[in-house]
Amino acid sequence: MKTLIIDDERLARKELTSLLKKHSEIEVIGEAKNVDDAYEKIKSLQPDLIFLDIQMPGKNGFELLSMLDKVPYVVFATAYDEYAIQAFEVNALDYLLKPIQPERLEDTIKKLMELNLPSEENGDDASESVAEVSPARDVLGVKDQVFVKDGDRCWFVKLEEIRLFESDGNYIKVHFDKYKPMIHKSLNALDERLDTRYFFRVSRKHIVNLGWIERIEPWFNGGLMLELKGGEKVEVSRRQATKFKDMMSL
């Protein structure tokens, strides 16, 4: 599992690297000392996992995650226990308190292995890879994980878990589980990044995850009405209804 360590303290990076040498599943491919450095290395090295400090000079760990379109799996390594727990109480992968204890790190590695992440050992048996779901690296597939932040609440969400993207002014409402956080992004920009095999732009205001459609009904003026498994009802415009029927037909 390719791993990047992000921490502004050189000794902290060195200590974690030393601890990880005992775990053959983890390959440390680089280090970063701040958010800008980390952002460039994540783009170039494409790690499966990052160990991330929260408090760093300049931008913090949260800001790094918000800069990324596609987020690797994240383990937080921080001295701020309450901050990490409160901010990532929903869908957190894991967090480690400094100084990191070897036994606690071992528990984290076990948890990561249970996720069946890509590695040399599992190879073709791994869960669907990015290459399999995304025709190009800059296209987001359903197995890709994204970071969603709304106020003090944060989530790591796989795109396959998101039912609906709904435009609301300069924001997008993201529908998943029981949550509907708002992110500052345009629907047009998002539409260009999503894999069209799994997501469909049904109107100017909505992008639907095709895997969450439960029922399709004819609607006014040649349009369609979709009912999603989460309970949302979304109208497909007449123009997009024609494209939708062609795409969904054998």
N, C-alpha and C positions, 0 to 999 in steps of 0.2 A: 504494500500500500504506500504510494508516494506521498510524502509528508513534508510540509513547510512549517517551520517554527517562526512565529512572529512575536517579538518582544524587544522593547527598547533597551533592556539590560543584558549586556553581553554575558555576564556570569549566569544569568537565568537561562539563556539560550544554551550555553555550554553544559549546564547541569542537566537540562532536559534531554539534550542530545546524548549525553552519557547514559542516562537512564534508559533511553529508547534502544540503545545498542544491545540490550538484553532481550529485545523482542524482534525476532527475525522477520515477523510479519510487516514491520514498519521500516521503510527506507526513507531516511531524511535526505531530501534532495536539495535543501537550501534553507537559508535563514533570512529574515528581514528585520530591520531595526525600527521601522516606522510604517505608517499606513501607505504612504506613496511608494515606498520601496516594495512593500508587500503586494500592492495592487499590480505593479509591473511584473513581479515574479509569478504571481498567480496566473496572469495572462500568458506568460511565456512558458512556464513549467507545467501548468495544468495539474496541480496536485489533487489527489483524491481526498486529502484530509489536511486541515491546518490546526495547529495549536496556537491559540490566539490570546494575547494579553488584552485587557480592556483599556486600562489607563496608560496612555503613551503621550509624549509631547506632541503638540499639534492636534491632529485628528485622533480619535479614539477607535477602539475595535468595532464599535457599533457603526461608526461612519464608514469604515472599510467595507463592512458587509453591505451597507446600503449602496455602495458604489458598484457592487458586482451584479451582473445580470444573472450569472449562474454561480451558485455558492457551493464550494466543497463542503464535505462534512467538517463540523467545527467542534473542537474541544477547547473550552476556555481554561486558561491558566492565569489565575488572578489572585491578588491578595484581598480583593473586595468581595467577601462572601455574600453579604446582604444585597449588594448591587447586582451581582450575577443571578442570585436566586430570584429576586423580584422581577428583573427584566426578562429572564428566560425561564420563567416557571411554566410556560406553555411550549411543548415540543422541543425542549432543550435536548441536545444529544448527550452532553456531559460537561461538567466543569470541575477543574482541579484547583484546590487552594494551595498557594505558595506558603512555605516550601513544600514541594510535591513529594509525597511519600511513595516509595516504590510499590507498596501493597495497593495503594489507591490507584496508581497508574496501571497496575496489572488488571484491576477490575475494569478500567476504562478500555483497555485493549481487548478484553474478553467481550465487552459490549459491542465494540466495533466489529469484531469477527462475526458476531451473530447477525450483523446486518448483511453479510455475504457481499461485501464490497469487492470490486475487481482487484485481483492480485495474481501473481505468478502461479500460486497454488491452485486457485479455483478456475482461472482461465476461462474456457468456453462455458463452464458450468455456472458462471456468475450470472447475477440478474441482468436484465437487458441493459446493454451498455449504451453510452451516449452515441457512439457511432451507429448503433442499430436503430436508434430512434430519431436521430438527427441527420438529415442529408448533408448538412454543413456544420462546422464547428460553432458558427455564430447563431445557429438556430437552436431554440430551446425545446427539448423533447420532454415527454411526460415523466420520465424518470429523473429529470433534472430537479435540483432543489433550489428554491429561491428564498431570500430573506425578506420578510415583510415587517415593517415597523410603523406603528400608528400611535403617536404619543409615547407613553411609557411601556406599551405592550409590544412584544416582539415574538415572531414565529419563524420557524424554519418549515417550509411547506414544499412537498413535492408537487409538481404541476398536475400530476394525475389526481390529486386530492382537491383541486380547485374546480368547482362546478361552473363558475360564471365570472366574467369580468364585466363590470357595468360602469360606463362613463358617467361622471357627475361633475360637470364643469371642468376644471383643470385637474381633477382627481379621478382615480379609478377605484371603485369599490370591489374588493376581492372576496368572493363568496367561497368559503370552505368550512367544513364542520359546522359549528354554530356561530362562526365569526364572520364579520363583514368589515374588516379594517379598510381604511382609505390610504392610498399611496399617491404621491404627486408624480403623475406620469400621464402621457396622452395615450388614448386607445390606439391611435394610428401607429405610434412608435412601437407599442406592444405587439400589435398585429403583425408587424414586419418580422418579429423575432420568434413567433410561435409556430410550431410544426403544424402545417395545414392538414396533416393526416389525422390530427387529434382535436384541433381547435378550428371553429368556423365563425366568421364574422357575420352574424345574422342581421345586423342593422348598424346604424351609425352609433348606437349606444351600447351594444352588447356583443361580446365574444363568448361562445358557448363551448364547453368541453363535450365533445360528441359522446364520450363514454358515460356521461351522466344523464343523457336523454332517456326519459321513461315513456313518454307518450307524445305522439304527433297528431295534431288535428288540423283540418282545413280551416282557414280563417277568411276574413273579409278581403275582397278585392284580389283574390288569388294568392294571398299570403298564407302563412302557417302559424300555428301556435304550438310551442314546445313546452312540455311540462318536465321539469328536471326532478331527479330523485330527491333533491333537497327541498322540493316543494315550490320552487320558483316557476313562474310562467313567463315565457319570453316570446314575443312576437317576432316572426321572421318576415321582413319586408317582401313585397311581391317580387322585386328584382332578385333579391337573394334567395327567395324560395325556389326559383327556377334553377339556380346554381346548386342549391342544397339537394333538390330532387335528382339532378344529374349526378352529383357526387355520390349520393347514397344508393343509387340504383345499380343493379348488376349489369 
